[in-house]
Amino acid sequence: MVETRFQHIYSTVGDSPLPLLVLVDAFSCPCFTFWYTPEKSSKIKYLRRYFEAKFPSIQFGFVELPSMNNPAAQVLAIREYFSTVNYEEKSRSAVFISAGTSTMALSMWFHARSNSWISLRKGLELIIWNPTEETPRTTICFDGTTLTLQQILYSQGWIYNGKSLQNEDGIIEQDITVDYDTNQGKLSFLKKIESSKSSDGERAVSFMSTLCDEFGLNGATYEIQGVLSRRALNLMNSAIIHTEIDGEEE
């Protein structure tokens, strides 16, 4: 962890868990507050469990905002929250802007009166800077091996045994390959379809679409190899890569 002067770091919960996992692992800070919308509420119990178990000495707060479909109400809720925070605490805080929407991030920064922004770039590079001053930026290269594949999956309520990927709510998929790129900080999900049954392809597309919702479009890649029916192709999320195996025809 990097020692900082920050006493509080604010962020929002986005589609991918990786930005938040990197943020908390990278910075030594006594308190984190994560904002989330109703659309992301299903993620909170898993994130809370993960953070509180791994970092028992750190205080984690989770604050629900209005729906992402009502940005004006979100801004008002953020303003109301910070109206009760004293100025000294605000001045020693930072806002993480690489998760959630830009509206939420900018509102947090404005009302928190934070002097610092933190962003996560490709290649797990963290940048700290003051957006109101022309001061040098601080760059931190996060070691991707600090996190493991199982930790990342567990933070969203998933378990992988090398062959089957299962959600704690009962969703399961057999014969799937899941990897974690420690250099880029990205997950990859690969499903190979050996059967020509249209139902198998449709089930694979449905499962991959669920993973897109769970791990986000920027935090992972999704690929299906094999024959897919026209119906399966029509149902497929645009983020999913489809490749045919050599010698196969649709």
N, C-alpha and C positions, 0 to 999 in steps of 0.2 A: 504493500500500500504506500501511496505517496502522502507524506505529511503536508497538510494545508492549513491555512488560517481559517478556513470555512467552519462555521459552527452549525450550518444548516444548508442542505442542498435540496432544491425543489425540482421535480420532474413530473411528466405525465406518463401514463401507461399506454404504450403503442401496441402495434400488432405483434412485433417481434419482442421476445423477452431479452434478447442479447444485449441491447444498449443499456438496460437497467442493470443486468448482471455485471457487465463490464464497469459501469459507473461505480457501483458499490464496492466492487473488488479493488478498484484502482485508487480510491480516495479514502484517506483516514478522516472521517467526519462523524461526529457523535449523533447526528440526526438527519434523517431523510424523510421528506414528505412526497408521496406520489399521488397525483390527481388522476382520476379515471372517470369515464363516462359509463352510463348504463350498458352500452354496447360492449364494454370490456369488463363488466362486473364478474363474469364467470372466471376470469383469470386471477382475481384478487386472492382467493383463499389459498391458491397454490403459491403465488408469489410471497404472500405473508408467511406461510409455513417455511418456505425455502430461506428467506432472509432471516427470520427470527431464529431458525435453527443454526444457520451458519454463522451469524453475527449476533450472539446473544447480548453483547454489551452495547449495541447500537440501537437507538430508538427509531422505529419505523412507523410512519403515519400514512394512512390511506384515506383520501378525501374524495367523495363522489361529487361530480359536477353534473349539470344538466346534459341532456343528449347532445351529441355532436351535430344534430340537425338544428340546434338552437344556439349558435355561437354567441348571440347577444346575451342570453341568460348565463352562459359560461363566464363571460367577462364580468358580469355583475356579481356572480358567486365568488370569483377570485378576488375581486375588489373588497367584498364584504369580509372574506377570510383575513386578508392582510390588514384590514382596518383595526384588528385587535392585536397585531404584532408590533412590538415596540421598535423604535428606530434603530437601537443598538444591534438588535438581532438581525434586522434587515441588512445593515451595512456589512455584516460578516457572513452573508449568505451568497449562494451562487445558484444559477438556473441552468439546468441541463436542457438544451434545445433540440436534441436529436431523437426525441420520442414524442409521439402525439402530433397534433396539428400546430401550424405556425401561429394561429390565433391564440391558442392556449399558452404556448411558449412565450410569446411577446407580452401577453397579459400578465403572466407570472413575473416576468422580468420588470415590467413597468410598475406594478403594484407592490412587488417585493422590495423595490429600490435597491436591487442587488448591483454590486459593482462588477460582477463577473458573469460571463457566459462560459459554458462548457459544451463542446460539441464532439461528436464521434465521427471520424472520417474513415474511409475505406482503409483496410489494412490495420484496423484496431489502433488508430492514432487519435489520441485525445488532445484537443486544443483548448486552452484557457485564455480568455482575453477580456478586456474591458471595451465594450462597443462604443463608449462615449469618449474614449481617449485614444490617442495615437501612441499607445505603449506597446512594447514588444510582446508577442504572443508566446505562451509557454506550451511546448509540445511534449506529450508523454506517450511513449510507445508501450502499449499494454501487451503483456506476454499472454498470448492466447492459450498457452498450455496451463495457465492458472485455472481455467475452467475445463471441465470434462463434458463429454457428450451426455453422460447420464445425468449430470447436474443440470444441464440446460433443459433436457427433456423433463426432468423431475420438477423444475420450476413452473412447468405448465401442466403437471399432472399426468405425464406419460412415462412409460417404462419400456426399455428395449433390451431384448435378450440375445441379440445378434441375428435373429430371424423374424421374430414377431414384435410388432409395435402395438402397445396397448395403453389405452386411456383408463384412468381410475374409474371413470363413469361407465366403463364396459365396452367401449369401442375398440375393436381389435382388427389387425390386418396381419396375415401370415406372409412369409416369403417376401420381405421388403428389406432393402439395404439402406441403412441410415449412417451417415458420416458427418464429422465435424472438422472443418478446415481451420486449424489453429492459427494460420497466418492471416486469413481474410476474415475470420470470425463468422463463418457461414455454415449452416447446416445443408445437407443434401439428402433428398429422399428419392430412391430409385425403386420402381416396381416393375418387374418383368412378368409379362403375361404369357404363360406357356400354352394355355388353352385357347381354342378358337371360339368358345362359347361367348355369345354377345353379353350374357349376364355377368361374366367374369370381368370383362372390360368396363362395363357400366359401374360395377361395384368398385373397381380400382379408381375410376374417375371420381366417384363420389367420395371415396376415402381421401384421395389427394386434395380434393376441394376442401375437405375438413381440415387437413393439415395447413393449407394456405391461410385459412382463418385463424388457426392456432399460432402459427409461427411467422406470418407476414410475408409480403412479397419481396422485401429487401433483405430479410434475415435468412433466407433459405432458397434453394433451388429444388424444383419438383420435376421428375421425369417418369414417363411411362414408356416402356419398350414392349412392342408386340402389336398384334392386330386389334383394332378397335372398330366396333360397328359405327355406322353413321349416327345412330342415336347417341352413342357414347361420345363421339367427337363433337356433336352439337351441344352436349351437356358440359363439356370440358372447360374449366377455367382457363382464361388466356395466359395465365402465368405458368401453366403446366406444359412442359415440353413433351412432344410425342415423337418417338422414332420407331420405325419398323425394323424388325430384325431381318438381316440379309436372307433373301430367299422367300420372304413372306409377302403376301399380297392381301389387301383389304377386300 
